[in-house]
């Protein structure tokens, strides 16, 4: 997110009035290669095993439980994490709006006691034998498997990045990790002169809008201090946005608006530039249009690391050629194994990887899995809905909502005829206050349906 929006129905707006409560929900900080507490040998056979205790895994497991069709330990969750982090909130941490500690909870405290919790890593998936091998060597068997571990942050895929992030005096930071997000705002605050560069990598990214959210907040902060003067030759700070994409955003409607903002605010745009190395105060990019190397000097650098599937998924029979769980883009059912399912970042679903997408995917998976268990064909269809609340400055958010093909699917436009192309203060408070509140209090419990509001 991992990034992310969960729009609400008019009936849910009442809850917004209480959303200023600064609760700290949490998404997953997995590291699915770190084993935790051992499990017992008994009760390792389940009707459904969910791999992953992040926003997708918790949501779908609790939605299944709430159907009333499963008894004690029929459903199991496998995840090695101690903490569950609300990752979309790390953007707010980077902007000095929240503390990272308030955006996490103990994972075990978020799991209903009727669910079996294996606090273990995963060594491998064996769909041919309907089993999962845990990090301690134990085997868990299932009737149905839901693979939802999210994706891995691969810091070392950019040469010099791990060292730069670890150095507290370095001007390099990132909102994409619990250990790094609290370095961003201090770097913003102490920066007053020089070249500021913000990057977006090639390949899959949790919430593809988050890379520029960090930029817009930093730029707005520097404007307030007088260190950044849009389009002024004598501006102490120069801002550059480097992205592997050919434009500002993957959806044409919103990309056009963001490009307009970029030009209005005097931000240099380097498109089809992919960061590959950091050496001191030099950043080297690979130009994707001609494969040339370009080096730029920086005094402030915000990096979005490369990401990809976990090895235990990529190297398993359930994966496609890219390493994601190969599923039907409508039903979320595996194209290879009829009792394997996947949603969220680990899936091959061709849409932006956000928590908002999960709110639309989970009900489809639940409906279809239950149908198959009853001997019927899956009929529920996911249309690719996803969302990204793009923070364009302090107090304003452009709420991008769209489905497959980059076609806008705007909740407020449907309800009120409110075109969401313009950044709004209302959307800002949804992002800052309501979404963290509803995530912890409803989404991870399986009772939040995003555009459909609260689920009974």
C-alpha positions in Angstrom: 0.0 0.0 0.0 0.1 -1.3 0.4 -1.3 3.3 -0.2 -5.1 3.9 -0.5 -8.5 5.1 -0.3 -11.8 3.7 0.9 -14.6 5.9 -0.2 -17.9 5.9 1.7 -21.6 5.9 1.0 -23.8 8.8 2.2 -25.0 6.6 5.1 -21.4 6.4 6.4 -20.8 10.1 6.4 -22.2 10.3 10.0 -19.1 8.3 11.1 -16.9 11.0 9.6 -17.9 13.4 12.3 -16.2 11.2 14.9 -13.2 10.4 12.7 -10.9 12.9 14.2 -10.2 10.3 16.9 -6.5 9.6 16.2 -6.6 5.9 16.4 -3.6 3.9 15.2 -4.7 1.1 13.0 -2.1 -0.9 11.2 -1.2 -2.6 8.0 1.3 -5.4 7.6 5.0 -5.1 8.1 5.6 -8.6 7.1 9.1 -9.8 6.2 7.7 -13.3 5.4 11.0 -14.9 6.0 11.1 -14.3 9.8 9.7 -17.1 11.9 7.9 -16.2 15.2 6.3 -18.5 17.8 6.1 -22.2 17.2 2.8 -23.9 16.5 1.5 -27.1 17.9 1.1 -30.3 15.9 -2.6 -30.6 16.4 -5.3 -29.0 14.3 -3.3 -28.3 11.2 -6.1 -29.1 8.8 -8.6 -26.3 7.9 -11.4 -25.5 5.5 -9.7 -22.3 4.4 -6.1 -21.2 5.0 -5.3 -17.5 4.4 -1.6 -16.7 3.8 -1.0 -13.2 5.0 -2.4 -11.1 7.9 -2.4 -7.7 6.1 -5.3 -5.7 4.9 -6.3 -8.3 2.4 -5.9 -11.4 4.6 -7.6 -10.0 7.7 -10.4 -8.5 5.7 -11.3 -11.7 3.8 -10.8 -14.0 6.7 -13.1 -12.0 8.9 -15.7 -11.7 6.1 -15.7 -15.4 5.8 -16.1 -15.9 9.5 -19.0 -13.4 9.6 -21.0 -15.6 7.2 -21.6 -18.0 10.0 -20.6 -20.9 7.9 -17.4 -21.7 9.7 -16.7 -23.2 13.1 -13.8 -22.8 15.5 -10.4 -23.2 13.6 -12.1 -23.9 10.3 -10.3 -20.7 9.1 -6.6 -20.1 9.6 -4.3 -17.2 9.1 -0.5 -17.6 8.5 1.8 -14.6 9.1 5.1 -14.2 11.0 4.6 -10.5 11.9 4.3 -9.1 15.4 2.9 -5.8 14.3 0.3 -4.9 11.7 0.8 -1.4 10.2 -1.5 1.0 8.5 0.9 1.7 5.7 -1.2 4.4 3.9 -0.6 6.5 7.0 3.1 6.6 6.4 2.5 9.3 3.9 1.1 11.4 6.7 4.1 10.6 8.9 6.3 11.8 6.1 4.3 15.0 6.1 4.6 15.6 9.8 0.9 14.9 10.3 1.0 11.7 12.4 3.4 9.6 14.5 4.2 6.2 13.1 3.6 4.5 16.5 -0.1 5.4 16.3 -0.5 3.6 13.0 0.3 0.1 14.2 -1.3 -2.6 16.4 -0.3 -6.0 17.6 -1.3 -8.4 14.8 -2.6 -11.1 17.3 -5.0 -8.6 18.8 -6.7 -8.0 15.4 -7.4 -11.7 14.8 -10.7 -13.1 16.0 -10.2 -15.9 18.5 -12.3 -18.2 16.3 -9.5 -18.1 13.7 -6.5 -20.3 14.0 -3.4 -18.1 13.9 0.0 -19.5 12.8 2.5 -16.8 13.7 5.0 -18.3 11.3 6.7 -17.6 8.0 6.0 -19.6 4.9 8.6 -21.9 3.3 6.5 -23.0 0.4 3.1 -23.6 -1.2 2.1 -27.1 -2.5 -1.2 -26.8 -4.2 -0.9 -30.3 -5.7 -1.2 -31.7 -2.1 -3.3 -28.8 -0.7 -0.7 -27.9 1.8 1.4 -25.0 3.1 4.9 -25.5 4.6 5.6 -23.2 7.5 8.9 -21.7 8.5 9.4 -24.2 11.3 8.9 -27.1 8.9 5.3 -27.9 10.0 2.7 -28.5 7.3 -0.8 -27.1 7.2 -3.4 -28.6 4.9 -6.5 -26.9 3.5 -9.6 -27.3 1.3 -9.2 -23.8 0.0 -6.2 -21.5 0.0 -6.2 -17.7 -0.2 -2.8 -16.3 -1.0 -2.6 -12.7 0.2 0.8 -11.9 1.7 1.3 -8.6 -0.1 4.5 -7.8 -1.8 8.1 -7.4 -0.7 10.0 -4.1 -0.5 13.4 -4.7 -2.1 15.6 -1.9 -0.9 18.8 -3.5 -2.1 17.6 -3.5 -5.7 18.8 0.1 -5.8 22.6 0.2 -5.2 23.5 2.3 -2.2 19.9 2.8 -1.0 20.0 0.6 2.2 23.1 2.4 3.4 21.7 5.8 2.6 18.5 5.1 4.5 20.3 3.7 7.5 22.5 6.8 7.8 20.4 9.2 10.0 22.5 12.1 8.7 22.0 11.3 5.0 19.5 13.4 3.0 17.9 10.2 1.7 14.6 9.0 3.0 11.5 7.1 2.2 7.8 6.8 3.3 7.7 3.2 2.3 8.8 1.5 5.6 8.1 1.8 9.3 11.8 2.1 10.0 12.3 4.9 7.4 9.1 7.0 7.3 10.0 8.9 10.4 13.2 10.2 8.7 11.3 12.0 6.0 9.8 15.0 7.8 12.9 15.9 9.8 14.8 15.9 6.4 12.1 18.1 5.0 12.3 20.5 7.9 16.0 21.0 7.9 16.3 21.3 4.1 16.4 24.9 3.0 18.6 25.1 -0.2 19.6 22.9 -3.1 18.2 20.2 -5.4 15.3 18.1 -4.1 14.6 14.9 -6.1 11.6 12.6 -5.6 11.6 9.2 -7.4 9.1 6.6 -8.6 10.5 3.3 -9.8 9.7 1.0 -12.7 7.5 -2.0 -11.9 4.9 -2.7 -9.4 4.4 -0.1 -6.6 2.1 -0.1 -3.5 -0.2 2.8 -4.2 1.3 4.4 -7.4 0.2 7.8 -6.2 2.2 7.8 -3.0 5.6 8.8 -4.5 4.3 12.2 -5.5 2.2 12.7 -2.3 5.5 13.0 -0.5 6.7 15.6 -3.0 3.5 17.7 -2.8 3.6 17.9 1.0 7.3 18.7 1.0 6.9 21.4 -1.6 4.0 22.9 0.3 6.1 23.0 3.5 9.0 24.7 1.7 6.6 27.2 0.2 5.5 28.1 3.7 9.0 28.7 4.9 9.9 30.8 1.8 12.5 28.3 0.7 10.6 27.3 -2.4 9.3 29.8 -5.0 7.4 28.2 -7.8 8.9 29.1 -11.2 11.3 31.6 -9.7 14.9 31.6 -10.9 16.1 32.6 -7.5 14.2 29.9 -5.6 16.6 28.5 -3.0 15.1 25.0 -3.5 14.7 23.3 -6.9 12.3 20.3 -7.1 12.4 17.5 -9.6 10.1 14.5 -9.9 11.7 11.5 -11.6 9.4 8.7 -12.6 9.7 5.5 -14.7 6.2 6.3 -16.0 5.7 8.3 -19.3 3.4 10.7 -17.3 2.4 11.8 -13.9 -0.1 9.0 -13.3 -1.4 5.9 -15.0 -5.0 7.2 -15.4 -5.3 9.8 -18.2 -7.9 12.0 -16.4 -5.9 12.4 -13.2 -2.5 12.4 -15.0 -3.6 15.5 -16.9 -4.5 17.4 -13.7 -1.3 16.4 -12.0 0.7 17.5 -14.9 -1.1 20.8 -14.8 -0.2 21.1 -11.1 3.4 20.1 -11.8 3.8 22.9 -14.3 2.0 25.5 -12.2 4.3 24.8 -9.3 7.5 24.8 -11.2 8.4 21.1 -10.7 10.9 19.6 -13.2 9.6 16.4 -14.6 11.9 13.6 -15.7 9.8 10.9 -17.2 10.9 7.3 -18.0 13.8 7.7 -15.5 14.3 4.7 -13.2 16.7 5.2 -10.2 19.3 2.4 -10.1 22.1 3.7 -7.8 23.0 6.2 -5.1 26.6 7.3 -4.5 27.0 10.0 -2.0 25.0 13.0 -3.3 24.7 11.6 -6.8 21.7 9.6 -8.1 22.0 7.5 -11.2 18.9 6.8 -13.4 18.4 4.4 -16.3 16.4 6.1 -19.1 13.8 3.6 -20.2 13.3 5.3 -23.6 16.9 4.9 -24.7 18.7 2.8 -22.0 21.2 5.6 -21.3 22.5 6.4 -17.8 21.8 9.8 -16.3 23.4 11.1 -13.1 21.9 14.0 -11.1 23.3 15.7 -8.0 20.9 16.0 -5.1 20.8 17.7 -1.7 17.5 16.0 -0.7 16.3 12.7 -2.1 13.1 10.9 -1.4 13.2 7.3 -2.8 10.5 4.8 -3.5 12.2 1.4 -3.5 11.5 -1.3 -5.9 9.0 -4.0 -5.0 8.0 -7.5 -6.1 6.4 -10.8 -5.1 7.8 -12.8 -2.2 10.0 -15.7 -3.2 7.7 -18.3 -1.7 5.0 -17.1 -4.0 7.1 -16.4 -7.1 8.7 -19.9 -6.9 5.4 -21.7 -6.4 3.1 -23.4 -8.9 0.4 -20.8 -8.2 2.5 -17.9 -9.7 2.4 -16.5 -13.2 5.5 -15.6 -15.2 5.9 -12.3 -13.2 5.7 -14.1 -9.9 2.2 -13.0 -8.8 -0.6 -15.4 -8.0 -2.2 -16.1 -11.4 -5.9 -15.5 -10.9 -9.0 -14.7 -13.1 -9.3 -10.9 -13.1 -13.0 -11.1 -12.5 -13.6 -14.0 -10.1 -10.2 -13.8 -8.2 -9.9 -17.6 -8.6 -6.7 -19.2 -9.6 -6.3 -20.0 -13.3 -4.3 -23.1 -12.4 -5.9 -24.6 -9.2 -9.7 -24.4 -8.6 -9.3 -24.2 -4.8 -6.7 -21.4 -4.8 -7.6 -17.7 -4.6 -5.9 -14.4 -4.3 -6.5 -10.7 -3.8 -4.4 -7.7 -2.9 -0.9 -6.9 -3.8 0.2 -10.5 -4.3 -2.4 -11.2 -6.9 -2.1 -10.8 -10.7 -5.2 -8.6 -10.8 -4.3 -5.8 -13.2 -5.2 -2.8 -11.1 -3.5 -0.4 -8.8 -2.4 -2.1 -5.6 -4.2 -0.2 -2.8 -6.2 -1.0 0.3 -9.2 0.5 -1.5 -8.9 -2.2 -4.2 -9.1 -4.8 -1.4 -12.5 -3.5 -0.2 -13.9 -4.3 -3.6 -12.0 -7.5 -4.1 -12.7 -9.2 -0.8 -16.5 -9.5 -1.1 -16.1 -11.0 -4.6 -13.7 -13.6 -3.4 -15.9 -14.5 -0.4 -19.0 -14.9 -2.5 -17.3 -17.0 -5.1 -15.4 -19.2 -2.6 -18.7 -20.0 -0.8 -20.4 -20.8 -4.1 -17.6 -23.2 -5.1 -17.8 -24.9 -1.6 -21.5 -25.4 -2.3 -20.8 -27.0 -5.7 -21.7 -24.0 -7.8 -19.8 -21.9 -10.3 -18.4 -18.5 -9.2 -20.5 -15.6 -10.5 -19.4 -12.5 -8.6 -17.2 -10.2 -10.7 -14.6 -7.7 -9.7 -14.5 -4.7 -12.0 -11.0 -3.5 -11.1 -12.1 -0.8 -8.7 -9.3 0.9 -6.9 -8.6 4.3 -5.5 -5.7 6.7 -4.6 -6.2 9.8 -2.4 -3.5 12.0 -3.9 -2.5 14.6 -1.3 -1.6 17.7 -3.4 -0.9 20.1 -0.5 -1.7 20.4 3.2 -5.4 20.6 3.3 -6.2 19.3 -0.2 -6.6 15.8 -1.7 -7.4 14.7 -5.3 -9.5 11.6 -4.8 -8.7 9.3 -7.8 -11.1 6.4 -8.2 -11.1 4.1 -11.2 -11.5 0.6 -12.5 -10.0 -1.6 -15.1 -8.7 0.2 -18.2 -8.1 3.4 -16.2 -11.8 4.3 -16.5 -12.9 6.7 -13.7 -15.4 5.3 -11.2 -16.0 8.2 -8.8 -18.2 7.6 -5.8 -18.9 11.3 -5.1 -19.5 12.0 -8.7 -22.1 9.1 -8.8 -23.8 10.3 -5.6 -23.6 14.0 -5.9 -22.4 14.9 -9.4 -19.2 16.1 -7.8 -16.3 15.7 -10.3 -13.3 14.5 -8.3 -10.7 16.0 -10.6 -10.4 19.1 -8.3 -8.4 18.6 -5.0 -10.8 19.1 -2.0 -10.5 19.8 1.7 -13.3 17.2 2.3 -11.2 14.5 0.7 -8.1 15.6 2.7 -9.9 14.9 6.0 -11.1 11.6 4.7 -7.5 10.7 4.0 -6.1 12.2 7.2 -8.7 11.2 9.8 -11.6 9.0 8.5 -9.7 6.4 6.6 -7.3 5.5 9.4 -10.3 5.3 11.8 -12.5 3.2 9.6 -9.5 0.9 8.7 -8.8 -0.1 12.2 -12.4 -0.1 13.4 -14.1 -1.8 10.4 -12.0 -2.8 7.4 -9.7 -5.3 9.2 -12.8 -6.7 10.9 -14.4 -7.4 7.6 -17.2 -4.8 8.0 -16.0 -2.1 5.6 -16.9 -2.3 1.9 -15.3 0.9 0.6 -17.7 2.4 -1.9 -20.5 0.3 -0.6 -20.0 1.6 3.0 -20.3 -0.6 6.0 -21.0 -4.3 5.7 -23.3 -6.1 8.2 
